[in-house]
Structures are given as structure tokens and as C-alpha cells.
Amino acid sequence: MRPLEERKRPGVSALRGDQAEVLSEFASAVTEMKHDQTLDCYGLLCPMPIIQTSQKIKTMKVGEVLEVVSTDEGIKEDMPAWCRQTGQEYLGLEGDGEVIKVYVKKLKG
């Protein structure tokens, strides 16, 4: 068997059109975090995304994941801090342009 560096592997550009499309869709699905509910805080500024998250998380079941959609850059620091203070689990964030999506798992009531 040839050494790994000698083996040629096709890149996405070497795939046929339909294969590249499937790979692209798969990559998008893998990067999007699974969540149970979404909270739309688009256009709201601090402290409103945190206040609304606090209210929404109270209505959810333990183990459920909340996706918070926001345009407030402050949420990147505020949400992890809020999770530490309240005992919920901060799962991370995704951002594409001005929209920031943060994910919180409810651990306790």
C-alpha cells in the first residue's frame, strides 16, 4: 500500500455536480446544531435577548435545546455568563454575517 501522502483523493471540485450538491447539503446539515425551540431576538439589544431567553427557558422541558437568533454582538459574552449564573448549559454559537445563533440546553428548572 502506498503511503498516505502519495494517495490521491478527489476534492469537492473533482466530484460530479450531483455528488458535490449532496456533499454541500450534508456539510450544511452537520454544521447546524439540533434544537427543540427557537427564540427570535432579531434587532433586540442588551438586555432583551437575555431577558427573553430567561422567560422562554422556563417554559421548556429539562434536556431541550433553545436556539436564540440575535443581531446583538453582546450575546456572545452575555449568554455564556447567563448560563453559568443560572445553571443552564451554553452549547455554543454560529454566526453568518449579522445574525448570531446561540444554543442553550436547559439543565434545571
Secondary structure as GFF3:
##gff-version 3
##sequence-region A 1 109
A	DSSP	three_ten_helix	4	6	.	.	.	ID=ss1
A	DSSP	three_ten_helix	12	14	.	.	.	ID=ss2
A	DSSP	alpha_helix	17	31	.	.	.	ID=ss3
A	DSSP	beta_strand	37	41	.	.	.	ID=ss4
A	DSSP	alpha_helix	48	58	.	.	.	ID=ss5
A	DSSP	beta_strand	65	70	.	.	.	ID=ss6
A	DSSP	alpha_helix	75	86	.	.	.	ID=ss7
A	DSSP	beta_strand	89	96	.	.	.	ID=ss8
A	DSSP	beta_strand	99	105	.	.	.	ID=ss9
###
